[in-house]
């Protein structure tokens, strides 16, 4: 089956997946959007030349507004137009063929193939300017290798930014990684020499100094560190919101250090990731990771094809399920699905799914990012509401948690005072809990198994 056919078939399951996930987490109550809208409009047409031209114009506007290089956009446009009316592969409609061409051409720009990550002892040097997110990225990278079974060490060689030492030290403590730094020391090379005599991690990650601009002093300092460390990987950390200045930075750092890889940060905070990603395309540097949040867990291995699929609104169920494996307790999830669960177990499942990341991000992976803007009150409001539910449940007695039916108006008032919430919020939680129990009992396990959703979510 072709890539395009698979992606289009995935959309047939989106409604079922949404029902399952929203029941599970109790949610009954830029660039990507523009591209998705363009694809949606095209999918309703007949895929003639006029409609292909309009689709290409929409893609051009979307990419240029996201800081993708203009010449690269024109090159992409011509390629899409040319391939759209070549001989089609058997089994595809013209519409499906065009969507596949768009998908493959965008994937080519965004980095071609997923990079292999060497899971072995190594030394890594991080480089980048002020505001790129180097320090938090160092901790995220350390956490990634920890989860693969390797011991990690973080070395603070940023002797320019005053808060760098404290920030990296706190992050290292948070993820239980080895840390070395010398507070107040201005000679980054001296810090590194001492660190290499003491740290014992399998993966040693060095956070270097940044500057407001790529000046001569920064280049000399980072070259000296590079010479002392002799790293296996030299990674440029570059923010998604940098725009077309990314090309100049990527080229300059690559010339100075022979950059091996790139990590793009802040991809969750802006749609303008085109400049950073296409700079990598033009300099032939490989993007290996992207950061998608603020916690040490928010680092994703960059897969160009999945990234483009998510831009176009196609679900990334594989990544979603990978998150679910580490966040959701299978036995407890089964209880919720069966409808046989207490109000405390009900909230435990909400907390489990929250560990997978922001709800908007989860919906994006499912190809439902477009719907997140239609959630009444907004997704953020519902996430805040779910946090309040946790406070409410903690304010209940053991008897109330096991038998919520005994909660009368006086108990509601006491629980509201104890949790710092309103009585209406307590009643809303109880109402939602009751609705979910009834709905889950109606959705028998046999129905879910027939739909294939148990298998998708790792349940048997």
Buried (B, 14 or more C-beta within 10 A) or exposed (E): EBBBBEBBEBEEBBEBBBBBBBBBBBBEEEBBBBBBBBBEEBBEEEBEEEBBBBBBEBBBEBBBBBBBBEEBBEEBBEBBBEBBBEEBEEEBBBBBBBBBBBBBBBBBBBBEEBBEBEEEEBBBBBBBBEEBBBBBBBBBBBBBBBEEEBBBBBBBBBBBBEEBBEBBBEBBEEBEBBBBBBEEBEEBBBBBEBBBEEBEBBBBBBBBBBBEEBEEEBBEBBEBBBEBBEBBBBBBBBBBBBBBBBBEBBBBBBEBBEBBBBBBBBBBBBBBBBBBBBBBBBBEBBBBBBBBBEBBBBBBBBBBBBBBBBBBBBBBBEBBBBBBEEBBEEEBBBBBBBBEBBBBBBBBBBBBBBEBBBBBBBBBBBBBBBBBEEBEEEBEEBBEBBEBBBBBBEBBEEEBBEEBEEBEEEBBEBBBEBBEBEBEBBBBBBEBBEEBBEEBEEBEBEEBEEBEBBEBBEBE
